[in-house]
């Protein structure tokens, strides 16, 4: 275990180059990966078999958040952490959650995303995936164009406004389509009545 910790520290001491991040790790982070998410459990040890713990973890399309989704419900975001609030990406067991719920045999597969308000504690299927995500996330924090909280708030407001405008445009187009169909039906009925009158 000490050898593994030393290897991790050595690997983390040399930050990935921007080119390596862009060519190797960025796509991986945005595509996402299935992890087991550990939860705080004040009444007893964590049991994967008794909880729905599998999550797809990925970077949001705008590159500003870490999001996680239930398996089979990838269109629904369970929760997210703003990247501008992340203060550390730590391999192994460094949080209370892991100290309470983790198995030492699986520690090389685990890492935590630490923000100012909370932690996201994840267990990969193997140590290589965990290492790649620690390296990739640290590189993202260094090389990614992370917005400040105020910038992100303005971007969210703009995105919501555009979404509402797009929804209004679609509703307007749908209403016009329905009106056009109603006019066409009325014209056909008039023509039918005129034919019968003759």
Protein Blocks (a to p, Z undefined) as FASTA:
>chain_A
ZZmmmmmmmmmmpccdfklmmmmmmmmmmnopadddddddfkbccdfklpcfbccddddf
kopaccdddehilmbcfbdcdfklpcbdcehjfbfklmmmmcfklmmmgccdddfkbccd
dddfbfklmmmmmmmmmmmmmmmccddfklmmmmmmmmmmmmmmmmmmmmmmmmmmmmmm
mmmmmmmmmmmmmmmmZZ
